[in-house]
């Protein structure tokens, strides 16, 4: 089976992959935190989407243990990948084939 993508979608997917890879490298180098708080995720990706991803079991949330004020933490690479792949290619394919 062969899948054909419009050039614009392929470019967008490659740019997204490069951005995620760069952020992973920055995290490994200690220049970017490996996790973000749930409130940061809400600001970056909107509360409704984040809650939907959590509810659907796509996004894992972990609670800090032992801290005086326990916060919910989300893996930065995971949420970035989810946000980048949130049905955009499927939507683009449907839109371009009309």
Secondary structure as a PSIPRED ss2 file (coil, helix, strand):
# PSIPRED VFORMAT (PSIPRED V4.0)

   1 X C   1.000  0.000  0.000
   2 X C   1.000  0.000  0.000
   3 X C   1.000  0.000  0.000
   4 X C   1.000  0.000  0.000
   5 X C   1.000  0.000  0.000
   6 X C   1.000  0.000  0.000
   7 X H   0.000  1.000  0.000
   8 X H   0.000  1.000  0.000
   9 X H   0.000  1.000  0.000
  10 X H   0.000  1.000  0.000
  11 X H   0.000  1.000  0.000
  12 X H   0.000  1.000  0.000
  13 X H   0.000  1.000  0.000
  14 X H   0.000  1.000  0.000
  15 X H   0.000  1.000  0.000
  16 X H   0.000  1.000  0.000
  17 X H   0.000  1.000  0.000
  18 X H   0.000  1.000  0.000
  19 X H   0.000  1.000  0.000
  20 X H   0.000  1.000  0.000
  21 X H   0.000  1.000  0.000
  22 X H   0.000  1.000  0.000
  23 X H   0.000  1.000  0.000
  24 X H   0.000  1.000  0.000
  25 X H   0.000  1.000  0.000
  26 X H   0.000  1.000  0.000
  27 X H   0.000  1.000  0.000
  28 X H   0.000  1.000  0.000
  29 X C   1.000  0.000  0.000
  30 X C   1.000  0.000  0.000
  31 X C   1.000  0.000  0.000
  32 X C   1.000  0.000  0.000
  33 X C   1.000  0.000  0.000
  34 X C   1.000  0.000  0.000
  35 X E   0.000  0.000  1.000
  36 X E   0.000  0.000  1.000
  37 X E   0.000  0.000  1.000
  38 X H   0.000  1.000  0.000
  39 X H   0.000  1.000  0.000
  40 X H   0.000  1.000  0.000
  41 X H   0.000  1.000  0.000
  42 X H   0.000  1.000  0.000
  43 X H   0.000  1.000  0.000
  44 X H   0.000  1.000  0.000
  45 X H   0.000  1.000  0.000
  46 X C   1.000  0.000  0.000
  47 X H   0.000  1.000  0.000
  48 X H   0.000  1.000  0.000
  49 X H   0.000  1.000  0.000
  50 X H   0.000  1.000  0.000
  51 X H   0.000  1.000  0.000
  52 X H   0.000  1.000  0.000
  53 X H   0.000  1.000  0.000
  54 X H   0.000  1.000  0.000
  55 X H   0.000  1.000  0.000
  56 X C   1.000  0.000  0.000
  57 X C   1.000  0.000  0.000
  58 X C   1.000  0.000  0.000
  59 X C   1.000  0.000  0.000
  60 X C   1.000  0.000  0.000
  61 X E   0.000  0.000  1.000
  62 X E   0.000  0.000  1.000
  63 X E   0.000  0.000  1.000
  64 X C   1.000  0.000  0.000
  65 X C   1.000  0.000  0.000
  66 X C   1.000  0.000  0.000
  67 X C   1.000  0.000  0.000
  68 X C   1.000  0.000  0.000
  69 X C   1.000  0.000  0.000
  70 X C   1.000  0.000  0.000
  71 X C   1.000  0.000  0.000
  72 X E   0.000  0.000  1.000
  73 X E   0.000  0.000  1.000
  74 X E   0.000  0.000  1.000
  75 X E   0.000  0.000  1.000
  76 X H   0.000  1.000  0.000
  77 X H   0.000  1.000  0.000
  78 X H   0.000  1.000  0.000
  79 X H   0.000  1.000  0.000
  80 X H   0.000  1.000  0.000
  81 X H   0.000  1.000  0.000
  82 X H   0.000  1.000  0.000
  83 X H   0.000  1.000  0.000
  84 X H   0.000  1.000  0.000
  85 X C   1.000  0.000  0.000
  86 X C   1.000  0.000  0.000
  87 X C   1.000  0.000  0.000
  88 X H   0.000  1.000  0.000
  89 X H   0.000  1.000  0.000
  90 X H   0.000  1.000  0.000
  91 X H   0.000  1.000  0.000
  92 X H   0.000  1.000  0.000
  93 X H   0.000  1.000  0.000
  94 X H   0.000  1.000  0.000
  95 X H   0.000  1.000  0.000
  96 X H   0.000  1.000  0.000
  97 X C   1.000  0.000  0.000
  98 X C   1.000  0.000  0.000
